[in-house]
Amino acid sequence: MKRNTVYYKNTSLDYFTCGNGKPVLLMHGFAEDHSIWKNQIEHLSKSYFIIAPDLFGTGSSSFLEEKEIQIEDYAKGIKQILMAENITRFSMFGHSMGGYITLAYFELFPEDLISFGLVHSTAYADDTHKIEIRNKAIQFIQKNGSPSFLKTSIPALFYNPEKYQQEIKSLVNIGEKISSAYLIQYYEAMKNRQDKTALIQNTKTPVLFIAGNQDQAIPLAHTLQQCHLPEMSVINILKNTSHMGMLENPESVNHILSFFLTNLSEITV
């Protein structure tokens, strides 16, 4: 993979590219980096030009040092990548917080997206209960630091954590390189994001939903309530899978993405 850098508000944003064909951007989520998509990058790069960013504060990307950062700021940073690559039309898939960034991008630059997907993500804003959970997480990080938080929280994202000890260790190692201030910024941005269900309702842009039947972070019921809103959408439910389908069920996710890109996205090209 080739590493590249763009700038937004004088802040560096790294991204990785590989493959050839129509462009597909894979956006990682909270406390992750581009490698969360490693299985999908290897698979999709045989047919597509893959773009995989490291969000501000992740990997070698610099921290976006401004107050009251919004999810839209992250989306505007991603726009700089597409401009640098001279890409005007592409498909975008976001995992968890990456899905929130994907929705923000679609709202800001709707003509750019051939299609997009929410992978263990949601168009809903945080409700009172979710905000309380995020506030408790922020307090824990402030008191104990990010390593302790990640060692506690990441295993809970897997349906069978004992089976994925190596993957969990890798994610903890990635997350430990992200400072507590960065993780808190991500949480604050997620807390403050707006509901996007009206955005996807009746959109003609094809939308993919991937959900885990055991996902506690993004309940399956929420995905089922949203998947009928777009004019053209596909939902795939992964069995025995929690929040990390790209790692828990990589072959299925690879097949789902390939099928969607080939059979639905190209309708609008």
Protein Blocks (a to p, Z undefined) as FASTA:
>chain_A
ZZddddeehiacddddededjdddddddehiafklmmmmmmmmmmmpccdddddehiajb
ccdddehiafklmmmmmmmmmmmnopabdcdddehjlmmmmmmmmmmmmmlpmbdcdehi
afbdcdfklmmmmmmmmmmmmmnojklmmmmmmmmmpfblmlmmmmmmmmmmmmmmpcfk
lmmmmmmmmmmpccfklmmgopabdcdddddfkbfklgfklmmmmmmmpmbdcddddehi
aflmmlmmmmlmmmmmmmmmmmmmmmmZZ
